[in-house]
Amino acid sequence: MSTASMRPLLIPILITFILGMAEVGRPSPIIDLPYCPCPDPNSFGRFCKRYYDQCQSDSECSIKELGSRCCLVAGCGKECMQV
């Protein structure tokens, strides 16, 4: 086979090789845990004498207890709750 007859085959092989190299160097995607929204604020069944927010964000709760979320509790305020 001459070089001229191999040229049409060479281009697709090179493209496949280059794309394969790009795939190897890419980082794997970050796997997030499924998002669990807070349940209905009335579902906790609590009665509080005063309204007080114990947290403002989920990040404050994850420091205290892994997997907890800052949820609104009806009549009580925001609290770190396991959901």
JOFENRA-V287137 format. One record per residue. N is the residue number from 0. SS is DSSP state (2 for helix, 1 for strand, 0 for the rest). PSI is psi in whole degrees, 0 to 359 (none if undefined). OMEGA is omega in radians with two decimals (999 if undefined). Layout:
n->[N & N]
ss->[SS & SS]
psi->[PSI & PSI]
omega->[OMEGA & OMEGA]
//
This chain:
n->[0 & 1 & 2 & 3 & 4 & 5 & 6 & 7 & 8 & 9 & 10 & 11 & 12 & 13 & 14 & 15 & 16 & 17 & 18 & 19 & 20 & 21 & 22 & 23 & 24 & 25 & 26 & 27 & 28 & 29 & 30 & 31 & 32 & 33 & 34 & 35 & 36 & 37 & 38 & 39 & 40 & 41 & 42 & 43 & 44 & 45 & 46 & 47 & 48 & 49 & 50 & 51 & 52 & 53 & 54 & 55 & 56 & 57 & 58 & 59 & 60 & 61 & 62 & 63 & 64 & 65 & 66 & 67 & 68 & 69 & 70 & 71 & 72 & 73 & 74 & 75 & 76 & 77 & 78 & 79 & 80 & 81 & 82]
ss->[0 & 0 & 2 & 2 & 2 & 2 & 2 & 2 & 2 & 2 & 2 & 2 & 2 & 2 & 2 & 2 & 2 & 2 & 2 & 2 & 2 & 2 & 2 & 2 & 2 & 0 & 0 & 0 & 0 & 0 & 0 & 0 & 0 & 0 & 0 & 0 & 0 & 0 & 0 & 0 & 2 & 2 & 2 & 2 & 0 & 0 & 0 & 0 & 0 & 0 & 0 & 0 & 0 & 0 & 0 & 0 & 0 & 2 & 2 & 2 & 2 & 2 & 2 & 2 & 0 & 0 & 0 & 1 & 1 & 1 & 1 & 1 & 1 & 0 & 0 & 0 & 1 & 1 & 1 & 1 & 1 & 1 & 0]
psi->[137 & 164 & 323 & 325 & 340 & 341 & 315 & 331 & 332 & 321 & 310 & 326 & 317 & 318 & 316 & 318 & 314 & 316 & 324 & 322 & 322 & 323 & 324 & 323 & 351 & 138 & 155 & 150 & 150 & 132 & 116 & 147 & 151 & 142 & 127 & 105 & 159 & 144 & 178 & 134 & 333 & 353 & 351 & 341 & 38 & 153 & 124 & 146 & 331 & 158 & 127 & 125 & 119 & 343 & 164 & 339 & 163 & 330 & 327 & 324 & 324 & 336 & 319 & 314 & 123 & 131 & 1 & 157 & 154 & 104 & 148 & 127 & 124 & 125 & 355 & 323 & 195 & 132 & 154 & 119 & 144 & 124 & none]
omega->[-3.14 & 3.14 & -3.14 & 3.14 & 3.13 & -3.08 & 3.12 & 3.12 & -3.06 & -3.09 & 3.11 & 3.12 & 3.12 & 3.12 & 3.11 & 3.13 & -3.11 & 3.11 & 3.09 & 3.10 & -3.14 & 3.14 & -3.11 & -3.07 & -3.09 & 3.09 & 3.11 & -3.13 & 3.10 & -3.14 & 3.12 & 3.02 & 3.14 & -3.14 & 3.10 & -3.13 & 3.09 & 3.08 & 3.11 & -3.13 & -3.14 & -3.04 & -3.09 & 3.08 & -3.14 & 3.01 & -3.11 & 3.12 & 3.11 & -3.13 & -3.13 & 3.09 & 3.11 & -3.13 & 3.09 & -3.10 & 3.12 & -3.12 & 3.07 & -3.11 & -3.10 & 3.06 & -3.12 & -3.09 & -3.08 & 3.08 & 3.13 & -3.11 & 3.09 & -3.06 & 3.07 & 3.07 & -3.04 & 3.09 & -3.08 & -3.07 & 3.14 & -3.14 & 3.06 & -3.09 & 3.01 & 3.11 & 999]
//
